[in-house]
Amino acid sequence: MTARPRWKVQLPIVFSAVVVSFVAATAFSQWRLSALDRASLDIADNAAPSIERLAAARGEMRRLQILLRDYLDRRVIGAPATTQTIQESRRSMDRSIDEYLAMPVFPGERDLWGDILRAKGELNQAVKSCVSEADRGDLRAADALSRHDVSVAADDLATAITRAVEFDAGHSRDLALQIRQLRRRSTYMAFGLDAACALVTVAGAITLRRAMRAHAELEQRHRRLLEERASELEHFAGTVAHDILSPLGVVGFSLQLAGRPAEEETRARYVARGVAALERVKRLVHDLLEFARAGAKPDPSARSDVARTIADLVEHLSAETTKAGVELIADVDISSEVVCKAGVLMSLVANLTRNAVKYIGDGPVRRIEIRALDREDIVRVEVQDTGPGLPPGLEEHVFEPYVRGSRATQPGIGLGLATVKRLAEAHGGKCGVHSVPGEGCTFWFELPKAPGAALVTSAEQCPG
């Protein structure tokens, strides 16, 4: 009896191995995809709708304050006034919060509900009391309730909602990172299985493997490009939020102070401070959005007066540093301009200064000094503090996104220094840090000097 050729014996084994390999690869991919689906659904069906409803509730709460204020003002001047829109706004706010509470929850999220419900109840009660006093004709008592009880309850509710939004946003970020990690591991495992299949195939599989490898590399480059674009968008959003939150905090603080009993001159000063902070928000938003629309290519005709911009910023930050018990000094005796918008320059210096406040520690000397040095074709701005210095090994990573030291005394997510690096390099400059343990840090950035540029006015630096 003639023996069967070896290749005929091996061929079914080889093809069986190929089939088993592809089935195993398919089963593994589907298993990985199910994990990705669960993470994606948590974002789409839980985190995102929760944030949407919380944002709607917060917006309706602010609208309720405006409507209540308008109602009282109309009652004061004897104009026709009705509480219908106030009641509708209050019901809309309650409905948004109830819809949020009906959403699926992440572990630990229920612990935040108590503050939201308590603050909502206090706000509703304060609004009812205010309207009742107005209906009884005691407009002075109603005005006092509006300015104190309603404002305090609204701020408490805004704080509780913000914590819930940050909680859901944090889970969304964790889920996104989990999706990315699962996808990367799945890709690597799929390549390994494909390679194993290729090894047991006939000579023609070599060509197929090369084609698959080329396609995989192209897919990886495309994926890397998409990830870089997504990272740029994420970083820009964080930059805008990071730069706007601080001036908005000044606005809120000024409005609270302006609402308290005080002399007209003092109240006018509080209002002026809030208006100035709003102007800084406007400048930051305008310049950063213009920078983003330019595809990270700044306007080469932009000019900023270094001394004037830093002086404005120091005046703005003085209350903040005084409250933190930090002495803020500015040594800026130059008349040069740099090639960037005033809002960008303000963002650079403000991020370094606020970073210094965060990490200055509890030493006997708490001082921050801002210096501007005029060199041949650049301007170097330094922010030196008397803090404890950077921990060992952090100096080379401190400008990366989401990197934070262990001594921060204020909240944050680690975007300030990353913003400095991004903006400085995008405008043809650079940044760095020199740290001496136990003596402090000197953060600096350099920007190209504007050649032969005339000093611009504030109106030119703060476009419309």
Summary of the structure (lengths in Angstrom):
residues: 464
radius of gyration: 29.6
end to end distance: 96.6
largest distance: 116.4
contacts: 1387
relative contact order: 0.07
helix: 67%
strand: 9%
